Amino acid sequence: MKELTLQEQYVLLAVFHMKNNAYLLSIRDYILEATGKDLAIGTVYVPLERLRRLGYLDVHVARPTNKVGGRSTKYYRLTESGHRALTHTKRRLDRLWEGFSAAPSSK
């Protein structure tokens, strides 16, 4: 299974938490709120598309808005494969964090 980068983890977890309301800007806003990281649009879009190609995300394109020049919005949803990838990553990280204490150890 492909190892997920930190940004891929952020994106997949944001999509997971947002359920059916995950689109590019809302995902970016969720990551900012959850982590304090103000990511550029491209920093979110590139992993979104890579994760979609890997089969970790499904995309649904909504109808264009009624505004002049209105665009279609791509909504993303986590697939079973995406959920498995997150589960795999969490298990590996949990093993690495096991026994760690936020308080520095004294020698």
Long-range contacts (C-beta under 8 A, 24 or more apart in sequence): 1-84, 1-85, 1-88, 2-54, 2-85, 3-89, 4-85, 4-86, 4-89, 5-47, 7-39, 7-43, 7-44, 7-47, 8-47, 8-50, 8-51, 9-86, 9-89, 10-34, 10-35, 10-37, 10-39, 11-44, 11-47, 11-48, 11-51, 12-51, 12-56, 12-57, 12-78, 12-82, 12-85, 12-86, 13-86, 15-57, 15-76, 15-77, 15-78, 15-82, 16-78, 16-82, 16-83, 16-86, 19-77, 20-75, 20-77, 21-75, 22-75, 22-76, 22-77, 23-73, 23-74, 23-75, 23-76, 24-48, 24-74, 27-76, 48-76, 51-82, 52-76, 54-81, 54-85, 55-79, 55-81, 55-82, 56-81, 56-82, 56-85, 57-82
